[in-house]
Amino acid sequence: MKKKVLSLVLASAMVVSLAGCGNSSNDAPANDAPAAAPAETQAAPAETAAPAETQAPADTTVADGKIALVTDVGTIDDESFNQATWEGVVQFGDANGVEYTYYQPTEDSTEERINQIDLAVAEGATVVVLPGYLFGETLSEVQTTYPDVNFIAVDVSEGDMTAPIESNAYACTFSEEQAGYLAGYAAVKDGYTKLGFLGGMAVPAVIRYGYGYVQGIDAAAQELGVDVEVKYTYGGQFYGDANITAKMESWYSEGTEIVFACGGGIYTSALEAALNYDGMIIGVDVDQRSVGEGNDYNPVLTSAMKGLTATVVDKLEGCFAGNWDSFGGQVENLGLADGDYLGLPTDGDSWAFETFTQDEYAELLAGIKDGSIAISNDTETQPEVSEGVTVSYID
């Protein structure tokens, strides 16, 4: 079978060493500057800001200013978490004439994440968007270093932080177990009985996706009265590589029909393996149907999405409209009962199911929203499954 060459995609998912600063159109680095220098040679705005205790009390309403996003591990165009949050910044900035830019840490460390925030503030950022749980410790520090800056942290929980959240910061997590449930339920209802889950790192958000997926699979299997097999593993990273691709190829060669690839760029390994064995995958965080285009067939059945872009836009709108005090200082968990924060893509070609219908999907959504369908968010205990459903947890 012909397949799309994925080596460049795989390589880009692994690169985390270049720091980019885009202008408001994201066409070129700000001021035509090269990639950010290593931390030790970058300007250190920490010296330019007076110590927190000597600064005036924070005005947590930002009437105007500049937005900065500092990426999580991975790139701004990762077709996943970083890209989705960045698209929220771009959408709001373009619609409202607000300047924006992004910064990419040169390494995976709290020190380097703080370095990039220091640089962003020195270059005029008044609102900083931080995507991913890795920013918990960083947020705990910078919120007091820069009390006049507003911080919007997506996928950061109280448990990720080392200090209480301050009034100039906002953090939220999502009920990923609900999106995972939707994906697992829909896949089984569409006829898949040999399924897999490939997580990135075993962090709470990824585990919630995975355990919700298993619960959805189990519910649909009970309804249909079918036997289902599930293979479940974590790759320990958020990018694909040859070893993970080989593991996925072994799954597909042994009969696995579809794999939920959950964890940033790790989907590249599942996608490559699926194309080699006529398999299918489920995307995550955003609608990843497009990454399967250009092949003899599109292997992306659906995606378990959460409203990253919409959440960023919503909070930026509140911030710039002077409504920060209505949510600043809070850590929220956003689920379907709170709004359409999670779901499967339903538009056009993104709905690729053959037998699972949108009416069934709407009924499922309604059940989760009103609580009649209960989904556990426990990340410590593997979900119980019914007779006929076998889940193999693989190291």
N, C-alpha and C positions, 0 to 999 in steps of 0.2 A: 504494500500500500504506500502511496505517496504521503509524506507528512511534512508539515511545516518545520523549517529549521528553527530550533529554539535556543541555540547556543548563545546568541546575543542577548536574548531575553533573560536567560539564566545568569549570564555574566552581569547584566545590569542590576539584577535583583541582589547580587552579592556585594556590589560595590557600595561601600559606606565611607570612603576616605576623601571624597571631594565635597567641599562646602560651596553651595551656590547661593547667590543673592540676586533674585530677579526683580525687575522693575514692575510697575503696575500692570504691564501687559505680559509679563513673564516671558518676554522674547529674548532678553539678554541680561547679564548680570548688572546690578545697580552700578551706575557710574562706569560701566564697561570694565569693572574690576575683575581680576582673575579670581579663581577659586580661593576661598579663605585660607589664610596661612595657618600653620600649626598653632595650637593654643598659645605656646610660649612667645610667638612673635606677633600675635594679634593685639590690637589696642585693648586695654583692660579697663572698661568703664567703671569697675568697682571703685577705682580711685577718684573718678570724676563725680561720683555721687556721695553726698555727705552721709555719715553713718546714720542708720535708721533712727537712732534715738534723738538725733539733733534735727531731723527733718520735720517740717510742719505736718500736722495730721493729714492723712490721705483724703483727697477729694475723689471719691470713688465713682463720680459721674464724669465720663469722658465726652466732651462736646465735640471735639475734633481731634485729629492726630493721625497716627500712622500705625498700621497693623503689621505685626511680624509673626511668622510661624517658624518654630524650630522643629525640625523633623525628628521622628523616632528613628531607630535603626532602620536602614533601608533608604530608598530614594523618593523624591517627590513624585515620580511617575511610576510608582510600584503597582499600579492597577488595584490598589487595596487601601489600607488605612491612611497612609500619609497623603496619597493623592485625593482621597475623598474629603479629608479635612481641609486640604489646600483649596480644593474646588469651592468649599464654602467661603473661604477668605476671598477668593477671586470673584465669586458671584456677588458677595456683598460689596466689595471694593469697587467693582465696575459699575454696579447699579447706583452707588451713592457717591462716586467721585472721591473715594478715600484711598490714599496711597497704601500699598502693601508690598511686602517682600518676604522671602523665606531664607532660613539659615540651616545648613546641614552640619551637624557635629562631625569632627574628624575621627572620632572614636566613640565606642560605647562606654561612656563613663559619666557619672554625675558631674565631675569637675568640668568635662568638656561641654556638657549641656549648659552648665552655668556660664561658661566662657561665651557661648553663643548668645545667651540671653543678655549678658553684659554688653556684647557687641551690638545687639539689636537696640537696646536702650540707649547706648551711646550714639547710635545713628538715628535716634528720634522716635523709636517705637513707644507708643502709649498704651497699646493693647498687644498682648503676646498670647498666641494660641499654642498649646502644648498637647500633642496627640500621643497617648499611650501611657500605660501604667508605669513605665520606666521614669516618668517625670514626677513621681510622687515625692521622692526625697528632694529633687530639684525645686519643686514648687514650695515645699516646706521652708526652704531657705530664701528663695528670691522674693517671696511675697512680703517678707519683712525688710529685705535689702532695698526693695523698690516699692514703697507703700503708695506712690503716686501712679503706679502702672497697674492696669487691670490684667489679670491672668485668667484665661479660659482653658481649663485642662480637661480633655476628653478621654474617657476611659481611665480616670484616676479616682480611686476610692479612698475612704478614710484610712483603710488598712495599708494603703500604699504610702501614706504620708507619715512623716516622723514628728509632725507638730500639728496642732489644730489649724483648720483653715481660717484665714483672715478675711476681713470684709472686702478687700480688694481682689479676692480670688473666687473663682467658681470652678467646681469639679463635678463631673458626672460619669456614671457607668451605665451600662445597658443590660437588659435582661436577655442576654444572648441565648439562654436556654430556650426561649420562645422561638427565636428564628431557627435554631437548630432543630427544634421539634417540628416546625413547619416543613423544613427540608426533608427530614427523615420520613415523616408521615406521607408527604407527597410522592417521594421516590417509590415507596412500597406500594402505594395506591396506583402508581403508574406501571407496576409490574416488576420492579426490581426486587430480587430476593437474596442476592449475594452482594452485600454492601461493605464499604470500608470507610474508616475515618483516619485521615492523616492530619494530626495537629502539628503546630509549630512547637513553641516552647509550652510546657505544661503550666501555664499561668491561669489565674481564675477565669478570665474572659474566654480563653480557648477551651478550658475544661467545661465551662457552662455551655458553650456551643456543642461540644462533643456529647456531653451527658444528655442535653436536650434532644440531640439527634437520635440517640439510642432510645429515649422515651417515645419519640414520635414514631420510630420504626416499630417499636413494640405495640403501640396503640393501633397502628394500621394493620399489623400482622394479626392481631386479635380480631379486628373487625372482619378481615378477609378470610381468616382461618387458614393462613398459610405458614409454612416453616420458613424462617429467615436466618441467614448466617451473616455475622458482622465481624470484620477484623478491625482492630482499634490500636493505633500507635501514635507516638509523638516523635517528631524528628529532632527535637532539641534545638531548633534554630528557626529563623524566619526567612530562609531562602532555600532554594533547591540545590542539590548537587548530585554527583554521579552515584553516590551510595544510596541516597534516598530514591533516585530514579530506579536503581536496580531493585530495591525493595518493592517499589510499586509495580515494576514489571513482573516480579515474581507473583504478586497478588493477582494481577490480571491474567497471567498465564495459568494460574490455579483456579480461575473461574470467577473472580470478583468482577462484577459488572459495572459498578459505579463507586467512586471515592469522593467523599467530602473533604476537600483540601482546605484546611483552615489554619492560616498563619502567614500573612504577608506573601512574600515571593515563593514560599514553599510550593505553591500551586504549579510552578513550572515543571517540577519533577513529576507530579501526578499527571499533568497535561501531556508531557512527552511520552510517558509510559502508556497512557490511555490511547494515544494515537498509534502506538506500535502494536496494540492488541485490540483495536476496535472497541475500546472501553469508553466510559463516560465519567465526567467529574461534576461536582457541585462546587460553585465558587463561594466566596465569603466576603462579608462587609459591604461590598458594592456589587452591582450587576456586572459580572465578569463574562457575560456571554460573548463580548467582542474579542476576548483573548483566544477564542477557539475558531475565529474566522480565518479563511484562507486555506483551509484544509479540504480533503475530500468530503468531510462531514464536520459538523460542529460538535465537539465532544462535551460542551458545557450545557447540561440539562437545565440548571437553574442556579440561583445563588441565595444564600442565607444572609440577608442584608440587615444592617442597622443604619439609622438615620444620621450618619456622621455629618454629611454636608448640611442637612436641614438644621441640625442642632447648632452647628457653628454659626450659620446665618442668623438663626433665631437669637442667639446670645449676643452677637455683634449688633444686631438691630436694637436690642434692649439697651446695650451699652451706649451706643451713639445717640439714642433717643433720650438719654437721661434717666433710663429706668433701671440702672444697675442695682440699685438698692433693693429691688424686688426679688433678686436672686443671688446677688453677691454674698459671699460668706457661707454658701450652701454647698453640700455634697449630695447630689441627687442620683437615684437609680431610675432610669427611664424604661418603661415597658409599654405593652400594648394598651393597658388600662389608662395610660397617661396620654396616649395619642398614637399616631402611626409611625412609631419609632423603629419598628422591626417588620420584616416581611419578605416575601418572594417577589421578584419582578413580574409584572403582569402585562407590560406594554409590548405590542408588536411581536417581533421574532423572539423576544426574551421569554415568552411563554412557550416552551418547547415540549410540554407534556403531551402524551398521546391519548391517555385515558383519564387522567386526573383533570377535573374541570374547574373553571373559575367559580362556578356556583359552589362546588364542594370546598374550594379554598375560602370563599367568603363565609361559609358556615363555620369552618374551622377557626378563622380569625375571630368571629363573633363569640365562639365558645371560650377562647382564651381571654378575650377582653372582659367578658362578664363573669369569669371565674369558674364556669361550669367545667372547663377543661383545666385540670390542675397539673402544673409542671414544676418539678422540684428544681431549685437552684443550688442544691447542696453540691459542693465541689470536693467534699471529703469522702463521700461514699458512692461507689459505683451503683448506677441505677439497677433496681430489680427488674427482671424481665419475665415474661410468661413462658409457659411450656411451649416449645416449638421455636423459640428465639434463642440463638446461641451467639454470645459475644465473646470473642477471643481477644484479650488484652495482651499486646505483643510489645516487648521492650525494643 
